[in-house]
């Protein structure tokens, strides 16, 4: 190399790159010992580590931010889907009401299961728990709701029992 080495450029290349002292010395045509002395005096290795850690932290932050945005978009879509499905379930129930019919046990089970799944989807998408949030007795034990079979046995409309054909009494 002719003239004085550009130590600022050599230091910057070391700190921001992957070359070791020997490779830099070869590239710039200077003695390895000179690069080693300057590097030790300027604490180049610590600077490289700091830059590397900063670059890694920024990359991780960018990736996390991207994932958060994807999760937000995904959850927003899930909430909209849950709302649409909930509307379909409600319209199905309203159709039975409009026809003055009582759905079959299987239909009620299907609608109840669908409503529960939709509720879980929406709660999860909004960051809420999907654990059982049912009612409990004063001692903390869960209240066991009646089964659909119990419902059909005991439900009455205007003092009349539900007919076996599933229609509502007038």
Secondary structure, 3 states (H helix, E strand, C coil): CCCCCCHHHHHHHHHHCCCCHHHHHHHHCCCHHHHHHHHHHHCHHHHHHHHHHHHHHHHHHHHHHHHHHHHHHHHHHHHHHHHHHHHHHHHHHHHHHHCCECCCHHHHHHHHHHHHHHHHHHHHHCCCCCCCCCCECCCCCECCCCCHHHHHHHCEECCEECCCCCECCC
